[in-house]
Amino acid sequence: MAVIVSSDLPVRSLRPQLRPETQGNAVIVQASANPGFDNWIAGFRGRAVAQGVNGQVFDRAFRGVTFNPEIVAKDRNQSEFKREIWDYLDSAVSPVRVKNGEEAVRRNRRALDRIEAHYGVEKEVVAAVWGMESTYGERLGDLPLIQSLATLAYDGRRGAFFEKQLIAALQILQSGDVTPENMKGSWAGAMGHTQFIPTSYLAYAVDFTGDGKRDIWSDNPTDALASTAAYLKRFGWTKGQPWGVEVRLPRGFSTGSAKSKRMPSQWAAQGVVGVDGRAVRDYGGASIYLPAGLQGPAFMVFDNFGVIKRYNNSDAYAMGVGHLADRIGGGPEVQGAWPRGYNPLSFDERMEMQRRLQRKGFGIEKIDGIIGPNTVNAIRAFQQSVGATPDGLPSQELLALLKRS
């Protein structure tokens, strides 16, 4: 549930200011390297207390909190890393992520079975969100959440939004679900195994283990997974209905009709059938999703596709979660051919490409076969170094060039 933000430059005070801090009934004034930030905290404290945050909770949460310029740098330098859907799926549903998802389901089957029975959300779907959001708990985010949110709220980029998240984070601390020391997350404020932002946590997180805490941070992912299922159920998940089914379109299919919602049997009457040539079951009303236009694979998508988008409002994300869930459950790869415009590498070849780039010093940190922003940047840097067009594509031509150089 990542948050993407943008902003203007903040207004800074040119006069040194002092931050009042309470200790018992006394007010202590401390000098700071960033008095403007400290002054903002002093003003924010009053707004937080007015919204029901206990003063002592506030003071403990903000103990040692300083302005973090690295958070601002991350906010300023969000790149428009745009991938075509097929490149996105190569990473989102990579063989490693599928294999690790299968293992994650096996390892947590008892909890996931209980969650599925209680909320009516398939275990593979919950696991797929987990895999997409934190790589099954490998990347929860390790930044102190109060400091990150306070920095962003003060800095001015969508300040009202981040102040709202900061109030929610303080309310979470006040509830006793987590301590300030353990409340960590991404630089933008997403938390735990499935990356809830604080307001979503307050609305949808659940204590499924029964220990009195909604703990989405611990090594035991049960509360986080149950909270994700609760979220999807709240927005209308229908158990037994697929997110989508790959289909074949009849010759001359009009894209103008793709967004209309019809029962699969009605689509079948117009020649839209599954890749096996049979009519798709009547799971409910569906539209036709053409992520690469008529030149690529087609999918009949159901209401559950829209439910996944409530978690992250992106067609590519929803397809990534849905297809990853299918693959974790033993389903096939996408059958249709993508209009890539280049001869792609296999998964093993992508890892070979990364190894060769790493040996040549082009900034590859992990050999995982996943083509993310770092790998694309490394490809482009290598291509520029040898005078090739820096298209960043993980192609057969690129691998051959790496082998030659």
N, C-alpha and C positions, 0 to 999 in steps of 0.2 A: 504494500500500500504506500508506495513511495510518493513523495511530494516534490513536484517540480515548481520552482519559484523564480521570480524575476523582480528587479527593483531599480529604484533610483539611488544615487549616492545619498548617504545620510547627512543631516545637518549637524555639524559639530560645534560645541561651545568652545570659544577661544579662551575663556577665563577658567583657571583651575577651580574645581569645585570639590567639596568634601562630601563623603557619604556617611550619613548617620547610621550607626548600628546599635541595636539594643542588646544589653547584657543585663538580665534581671530588669530592674526599673531604671537603670542608668542608660544614658545615651552616649555612646563612644563615637568619636569622629576619627576616621582613618583617612590618611592621604592615599592616593592610588595613582598608578601609572596611567589610568584612563578615568579621570574624574567625571567625564561626561557619562560614561557607562554607570559608574557608581551612583551618580545623581539620578539616572533613569531608574535604577533598582530601588532607590529610596522612594521615588514617586510611584513605582509599580507596586511596592509593598502595600501602600494604602489602597490601591485598586483591588489587589488580591484579597486583602482582609475584608473589604466591602462585599466581596463575592463569596464570603464564607470560609476563606482559608485562615486557619489558626496562625497567629503571629509566630508562635514557637516553631510550628511546622515550616513556615516560610524561612525563618532565620536559620534553621538547621539545613534546609535545602540549599540555601544560598551561601552557606559557609564555604569560603575558599573559591567561590565562583568569580572568574575574571572574564573579560572580553577576549574571545578567541579569534584572532585575525585569520587563522587557517580555515575556519568555518566560512567566513566571508569570502575568502579566496575560492573555496569550492563553489559557493553560491554564484560568484562572478564568472567562473570559468566553466559553467555547464555547457558542454559542446553539443551542437545539434548533430549527434551521431545518428544518422538516418540509414537504416538498412532496409533492403528489400525484404519482403516477407519470407522468402526462401532462406536468405542468410540469417534472419532472425530465428527461424525454426531450426536451422542447423545448430544453433547454440542452445536455444530453449529446450529442444528435445534431442539433445546429443546422446549418443550411445552411453556415455558415462552417466549423464543425468538420468536416463531411463534405468540403467543398471542400479545406480544408487537409490533410485526411487523404489525399485522392487525390493531392495534390501531394507530400506526404511519401513516399508509396509510389513515385511516379515518381522522385523525387530520390534515393531510397535503394534502388531496385529491385535492383541487383546484390547488395548485402549482404542484403536481405530474401529474395531468391531462394535464396541460399546457406543462410541460416538456416532457411528453410522446408524445403529439401532435407535438411538435417542433422537437424533436430529434429522434422519432421513437423507443424509448427504453421503454419497459413496466414498469409501475410504480412499480410493485412487484419486478422486478429485481433491480431497483435503490434502493428500500427500503431494499432489502436483502443485498446489498453491505453495506449500511448504518448500518444495524444490525450487520454484521460481523466485520466491521471496528471500530465502536465506540459504539456498543450497543444502536443504535438510539440516539446518542448524549450524552449518559451518561458518556462516557470515551473519551474525546477529547484529553487528555494530558494537563498537567498544568505546564510544564517546559518551562522556557524562551528559545526560539528556538535558538537565536544567541549564547547564552552561551553553549547550548548543542552541536551545530554544531562546534563552535570554539574549544571546548574541544576535540571533536573527531578528528577534522582536525589536531590539534596540537599533539595529542597523537600518531598519526602515523598509526593507523589501517585504511587502505584504505584512507590515508590522502588526496590523490588527489580527490577521490570521494566526501569526505565531504567538501573539500575546494570548489569544484564546487557547491555543495548544498548551502554553505554559501554565495557564490557570488550571486546565484539565490535568496536567502532569502533577501540579501541587495537590490537587484533589485526590489523585491516585496515591500519592505519598501519605496524605492525611488518612486515607482509608486503611493504611497499614499493609497493603498488598506487596510493597517493595520498599526498600530503604534507598535513600539518595545515592549511596555508594553502589548499589546494584542496579539502579535505574539507568541503563545505558542503551544506546541505539545508534542509528545512523546520524550523519551530520545534519540531516533535514528533519530529524525527530521521529523517525519510524522505529518501532521497538519490537524486540522479541523474535521468536521463530518465524512468525508470519507477518511481521512488520506492520503492526497496528500503529496509527497515530493516536495521541492521547485521547482526543474526543471520541474516536471510534472504540477505543478500549473502554471508556466509561459507558458507552452505549451497548456494547456487545460482548465484552470479555466475560467469561464464566469460570467458576471454580468447579471443575469437573472431577478433580481428585478428592474433593471434600475436606481439604486441610484448612479451609477458612481463608485462603488467599487465591486471587486470580493471578497465578504466577506464569507469565508468558516468557520469562527470561531463563528459567532454570534448565539444567541438563535434561530434566524430564519434560518433554514437549507436550504432555497431555492437555494441559489447560490451553495452550496456544492452539493446538489442533482443534479442540472442542470449540474454542472461541471462533475460529474460522468457520466451522460448520454452523455454529449459531448465526453468524453473520450471513452466510449464504442462505440458510433457511429463512431468516428474517426478510430477505429480499425475494423470496418466492421459489427457491430451488425445488424442482420436482424430481423425486427419486425415480429412477428407471427411464427417464427421458434423456437421450444423449444431448450433448451440447450441439452436435452437428454430425452429419453423415456425408461422406464423400459421394458425389453423384456424377452421372453422365448426362450431358445436355443433348437435346436433339439438334440436328443441323438447323441452322437458321434461328436459334433461340434468341429472343429479343431481351436485351439487358434491361429494357424499360419495365419488364414484368418481374424482375428479380426480387425487388423489395416488397412485392405484394405478399401477403400472408395467406397461405393455403394449406390444407391438409395434404400430407404426402400422397394420398390416393388421388387427389385432384392434380397434383403435379405429375403423377405417373400418367394420368390421362392425357397430359400434354407432352409426354415423352421424357420427362425427367425421372430417371431411375437410379438405383444404386449402381456402384461400379460392377456389381455382379449381374446386372441386367434386370434385377427384380425391383418391384415397387418397394419403396421404403415403408416400414410400418407406420401406422397412423399414431405417432407419439403425441401429436398436437400440431397446432398451426406452425408453419415454417416458411421462411423466406430463403432465397438463394444468395449465397455469399461467394463473390468472385474476387478473392484477394489479389489476383494477378490479372484480372480481366478475363476475357474469353480465351486468351492464349494459355491460361494455366488451369490448375485443378479447380473444380467447383464443389461447393458444400451446401447442403440443406441444413440451415441452422434453426434451432428451436429456442424457446424462451430461456432455457438454461444458459445459452450463450450470452444473453443480456444480463443474467444474474451475475455471471463471472465479471462482466464489465462494471458492475457496481463496486467490485473490489479494486479494479483499475480500469478506467474508461478508455480502453484501447482494444480495437478489433484484433490486433496482432497478439496482445497479451491474452485475450480470451481464447483465441485459437491455440496459443502456446500452452495454456493451462489445460484446455480440453484435449488437445492431441497428446500432451504428456500423460494425462490421466489414462487415455486409451492405451498408450504404449506400455505404461506401468501394468495395466490390466491384461497385457498380452495381445493387444490389437496391432494391426499392420501399420507400416509406414504409409505416407501419402502415396497413392498409386499414380496419379497424374504427373506429367512432367512440368516443371517450372520453366518459364521462359528466361533462363538465367542470362543468356547472352555470352556465356563463357563455359568452358569445359571444367566442371567442378572437381575438387579433390575428394577422395574418400576420407573417412574419419582417420584412418591410420596415416594417410598421406598428409592430412592437415597437421597431425602431430609431428611428422617428419619435417614439414615446412617450418613449424615453430622451433624445432630443435636446430635446424640449419640457421634460422634467423638469430636464435639465441647465441649460437657459436660465433656468429659474425658480429655480435655486439649490438643487436638492434632492439633491445628493450623488451624482450619476452620474459615475463616473470614465471609463468607456469605453463608446462607442456600438458595441455588438456584437450586439444582438438577443438576448442571453442573459439570462434572468431568474434571476439569482442573489440571494443575500441582500442585497447592496447595493441592487439595483434594487427588490426587494420593500420594503425599508425606505424607499426614496425614494418609492415609490408610496403607502405608508401615511402618510408625512409629508405628502405633498401632499393626500391625501384628508382628513386631519385638518384641514389648513389651510383647506379650503373647506367643512368640515362634512359631508363624505360618510363613509359607513361605511368604516373603514380595513381593508378585507379584503385589500389587497395584490395583487389579481388584475389581470393584464394584459389587461383586457377592452376590447371596443369601447366600452362605456359610459365607461370611464376615459379613453380617447383623446378621445372627444367632449367630456368634461368639461375636459380639458387644452386643447382647441381653443377652448372657450368662455371659459375663465378668463384 
